[in-house]
Amino acid sequence: MQIPISYNLRNLTARKTTTAMTALGIALTVAVLLSVSALVEGLRTSLAASGNPMQVIVLRKGGTAELNSVITRMTYQDILARSGIARDEEGRPMASLEVVTVIVLENEENPAGININLRGLTPMGFRLRDEVTLAAGRMFRPGYREIVVGKSLQSRYGVHLGQKLRFGRGDWEVVGIMDGGRTSANSEVFADLNQLAADQNRPTALSSVLLRAPDADSVNTLINDLETDRRLNVDAMEEREYYAQQTSSAAPVQALGIFVAFIMSVGSSFAAMNTMYAAVARRSAEIGTLRVLGFSRRSILAAFLIESVLLSLIGGMLGCLLVLPLNGIETGVGSFVTFSELTFSFHITPQIMLTGVAFAIFMGVLGGILPAASAARKQILTALRSA
């Protein structure tokens, strides 16, 4: 015979202050875990959205990122001779030679400045990024000191149309704002390839090549063709894979968040344990009465364990509610791969919420098992005499 759940609910509401304080501690622990998970998921979503399954990125052999890669114009011409590259309606190869560097963007909030990815590319490079559209202004003109900036730089750092940013050998005018959807393009600056290469004194030593294959089945063939040609001395990979590797930027933040959540969970579990031990001591006579009425030790153990889980569940649900306002809020982290800031939004998914609830239940079981066992071990006469 099992003790009704209503018995546990009645006892939780009977000690409102203790229940509220314990639930709040659990809620804060869950909120920390979910906040970090939402941050990592937001970064992962942003980088995953940046890759096209039909596109290949080419770097120098051994290069781990565009920033430390060098592709010459001669190598680029050799790459263009490959038959596995898609062609547009005019028969031009869908390939983009690009140069990537980092600039420092200063504003009132960050007087020291933040590192931003600056990408020089051709009109074909912009076309290869299907998800990127112009939200305001126009595209830069080839041969001019003009730039197009991601919308996150406008919303977070106040960059606006007509503004002139100083880097390299002079001023560059912002002529367009681009919307990259959920991609990393929102935190980048685009400029004309040749103008930027000359400005950075890199007329022949560029960074990478972005290629599109005719179809998804041809991607691996194209990669193999590029990597097996020793004259090129390059590494090639799917664009999605390249951006997926950059999620390592969130690893330190994730590790720190999990560590803090673990420390807090220990404290929350002890708080729940203390609450349940107090409940066992206060309800000793009730336990004896329940045993007299025929409830087994197992039923007593289950009842107190369920009560602890319900208490933690309340805290877990409260923690989920606390982090909901974070969903969609823009933030940024410094990338250890590109040495620049990557802007993205917190992304809370149902799976993350379920993880938070499961974590709360785990804390409830951890904090309730010993008090529940203590209640189940009480002798009937001893429990009744303590009334």
C-alpha positions, 0 to 999 in steps of 0.5 A, a space after each residue: 500500500 502506497 502513501 498518497 501524493 496528496 500527503 507529500 503536497 500537504 506537508 510541503 505547503 505546511 512549511 512554506 518558508 523552508 520549502 521556498 528557500 530550498 526551492 529557490 536554491 535549487 532554482 538558482 543552480 538549475 538557472 546557472 546550468 541552463 544559462 551556460 547550456 543556452 550560451 553554448 547552444 546559441 554558439 553551436 547553432 550560429 556556427 552550424 548555420 554558417 556552413 553550406 553542405 555543398 561548399 568546401 573551404 580550402 586552407 594552407 596545409 596545416 592551417 587551422 583557421 583562415 587567420 593563419 592560412 596563406 593561399 596565393 593567387 597562383 594556387 587559386 588559379 590552379 584550384 579553379 582548373 578543377 572540374 568538380 567546381 560548380 558553375 553559375 548561369 554564365 559559366 563562371 566557377 563558383 569560387 571565392 578567393 578571400 583574405 581574413 584579418 582582425 581589426 579593433 573596433 572601439 566604442 564607448 562601452 569598450 574603449 580598449 576595443 574589441 577584435 572583429 573579423 574583417 573579410 575581403 571577398 569578391 561579389 561571388 563570395 557574397 553570392 556563395 553565402 545564401 543566408 546573408 542579405 543586405 538589410 540596409 544600404 548597398 554592397 561595397 564597390 570594387 576598388 573603393 574603401 567601403 565596407 558592409 558590416 553585420 547587423 550585430 555590430 550595428 545593434 551591439 556597438 552602434 556602427 551605422 551607415 555613413 560611419 567611417 572606421 579607421 583601420 589599415 591605411 585609412 578610413 573605410 566608409 560603412 555603406 551597408 548593413 547585412 543580415 546573416 540570419 543566425 550565422 557568424 556573418 553577423 559579427 563580421 565586416 566585408 570589404 572588397 578583396 583587392 582593396 583590402 589585400 592592398 591595404 593590408 600589404 598582402 596583394 598575393 598572399 591571401 587566406 582561403 578559398 571557398 568553393 561550391 560543388 555541383 551537388 552534395 555527392 560531389 563534395 568528398 570527391 572535390 575534397 579528395 582531388 584538392 588534398 591529393 594534389 601535392 602541387 597545391 599543398 592545401 587542406 580542404 574540408 566541408 564548410 560546415 565541418 570548419 565552423 563546427 570546429 570553432 565551437 571549441 571557443 565555448 569550451 572554457 565557458 562551458 567548463 566553468 559553468 558546469 563547475 559552478 553548477 556542480 558546486 552549487 548543486 552540492 550546496 543545494 542537495 545538502 539544503 534539501 537534505 537538511 530540509 528533509 531531515 528536519 521534516 523527518 524529526 518533526 513528523 516522527 509521530 506521523 511516521 509511527 502512525 503510518 506504520 501502525 496503519 499498515 504502511 511498510 518501510 518501503 512506502 515510508 521511504 518512497 513517500 519521503 523520497 517523493 517529497 524531496 523530488 517534488 521539492 526539487 521539481 518546484 525549484 527546477 521549474 522555477 529555474 527554467 522560468 528564470 532563464 526564459 528571458 535570456 532566449 534570443 538575447 545577443 552576446 559574444 565570446 572571444 574565439 581562440 581560433 580566430 582571435 576575434 569576437 563572435 556574436 550570437 544569441 542565447 538559444 534555449 531548446 526543449 532539450 535544455 529545459 528537460 536537462 534542467 528538470 532532470 538535474 533538479 530531480 537528481 538533486 532531489 534524489 541525492 538530497 532525499 535518499 538519506 533522510 528517507 532511509 532514516 524515516 523508514 528505519 524508525 521503530 514504531 514504538 520509538 516514533 510514537 514515543 517522540 510525539 
